[in-house]
Amino acid sequence: MRRDELLKPLRKRSLAERLWAKRPSPLALAYAATIISLAGGSFWATRQPLPFAGEPIVVVAVPPVEEITTASTAPAEDDIAANAEEQAASVETPDAPAGEEFIGNSRQDAVVIEGPMEQDTYQQHANLVVSPRRPLTPSPVPSITETSAWGPLPKVSARGESAAKLYARKTSLSVIHSDAPKIAILLGGMGLNRTLTQKAIKELPSDVTLAFAPYGNDLQEQVDKARNQGHEVFLQVPMEPIGFPANNPGPKTLVGDAPDADNLDALRWHMSRFTGYAGLINYQGSRFLSMPKALRPVLSEVKDRGLYFLEDGSMSLSSTESTANITKAKVQRAKVVIDADPSPEAIVSALTLLEEQATGTGFAIGTGSGLEVTINTVKEWAKAAAERGIVLVPISASFKGRTG
């Protein structure tokens, strides 16, 4: 115990006594010790290796691509190369695992997860889900774009890339080669009425292909919006109908009796109006498409520029398919115009006919216009058709595999 200073005479205190009198309180010492311990512990922790830090490591085992052939058909070499490029592009994209895109469908892939113990692996199955609104490849792609006097035109690159390959909506090979009935629908007249165009872009399933007329305003902006919502895009080309010029599709219509140079000049003008389309489709053309001599240079140009060509199915007789055999252009022909009678009941009947054709042959193509009644009817039909096992695919899928 300290002595009572009041009972002792005054004197000079020793150094030890003076230091003891100035000692810190026990509480301050406790605070200081705590702070020093935390600082020292933190420094030590930062210097230690953490072998289990970071994100979990997952190894995905992708099964090899199986070559599918039938007794009557075998994939052409250019289709095989195109499919290989599509799969490689999908592998490079983070949100399209296993090398394929799946829209409205699923398949199971083996996933092997390496655990902390040796020779201890776990295998599970997972459904692959890809957003149906996934944006398509932005356009223009420089390697497949030619700068011309008319404007930007599509071309085939030195590596064989083309608009038909890069601008089309990708469809899984498992869907194309499946036995499920498949239907492709194209609605034209887009870009002329901005309100209806936006309605089609936002409300229709993204597997519905949209065809833009060459006469609208802000066409590239509207096309970009459609492709950002996952819609494949085609370009409508006005062609001479019966009764021309009283029945006139519009400026720079391709005319059956015009010189080939004039028709090619008009065609290139139409093709320069915007970029991002995978193919062309006729607008009218009942006379022009029945004239092989006039049609041949047009389909040759389509082939040389790496595009698909779809005939809209509005005429019973045409020379499109026979001319395509000569030019080697990639051509398909729709079977049904779904809104030839633009009433809900008639459109439903036409869609039912498409379902019957798809069930019987495996594939059916229908075309229509961007009318409000058509958009609303197709929107509701698509929901019910999916429940019946009908698979909706873009027009480009009709050019591939067993459907092409």
Helices and strands as residue ranges (DSSP letters): G 5-7, H 15-21, H 26-46, E 59-60, H 77-92, G 97-99, E 108-114, E 121-127, G 142-144, E 145-147, E 152-154, H 163-166, H 173-176, E 182-190, H 194-203, E 209-212, H 219-228, E 233-239, H 260-271, E 279-284, G 288-290, H 292-304, E 308-311, H 320-327, E 330-333, E 336-337, H 344-361, E 363-369, H 372-387, E 391-393, G 395-399, G 401-403
